[in-house]
Amino acid sequence: MAIPSIDAAAPKTEAEMDEEVRSLAKRHRISPAIIREIIRRSGATERSMIEREIAKGKARR
């Protein structure tokens, strides 16, 4: 049984966030600028929260 590390709760660095934005943009086939706007508006930094916001936006189209 693995013990969760304290690093998992640590805030992400700017480079890690950029990589996360690029990954999400490629996965969902949308612009990285849209991902950054979702993060800015919602204040969410967790991947699952961002993906929910993307799904909501796609449902509106």
C-alpha positions in Angstrom: 0.0 0.0 0.0 1.5 3.3 -1.1 1.6 6.3 1.1 0.5 9.5 -0.6 3.3 12.0 -0.8 3.0 15.5 0.5 4.1 16.8 -3.0 0.7 15.8 -4.5 -1.0 18.6 -2.6 1.7 21.1 -3.4 0.8 23.9 -5.8 1.9 23.4 -9.4 4.8 25.4 -10.8 4.3 27.6 -13.9 6.0 25.0 -16.1 3.8 22.2 -14.8 0.7 24.3 -15.4 1.8 25.1 -19.0 2.3 21.4 -19.7 -1.1 20.7 -18.2 -2.7 23.4 -20.4 -1.0 22.0 -23.5 -2.1 18.5 -22.7 -5.7 19.4 -22.1 -5.8 21.5 -25.2 -4.5 18.7 -27.4 -6.8 16.1 -25.7 -10.0 18.2 -26.2 -8.9 19.7 -29.5 -9.3 23.3 -28.3 -6.9 26.2 -28.1 -4.6 26.5 -25.0 -6.0 30.1 -24.7 -9.4 28.7 -24.1 -8.0 26.4 -21.3 -6.3 29.4 -19.7 -9.5 31.4 -19.9 -11.4 28.6 -18.2 -8.8 28.4 -15.4 -8.9 32.2 -15.0 -12.7 32.4 -14.9 -13.4 29.4 -12.7 -10.2 29.6 -10.5 -9.9 25.8 -10.8 -6.5 24.3 -11.2 -7.6 20.6 -10.9 -7.7 18.7 -14.1 -11.1 17.2 -13.4 -12.7 20.6 -12.7 -11.3 22.1 -15.9 -12.5 19.1 -17.9 -16.0 19.6 -16.4 -16.0 23.2 -17.6 -14.9 22.1 -21.0 -17.7 19.6 -21.2 -20.2 22.3 -20.1 -19.0 24.5 -22.9 -19.2 21.8 -25.5 -22.8 21.0 -24.4 -23.8 24.6 -25.1 -22.7 24.4 -28.7 
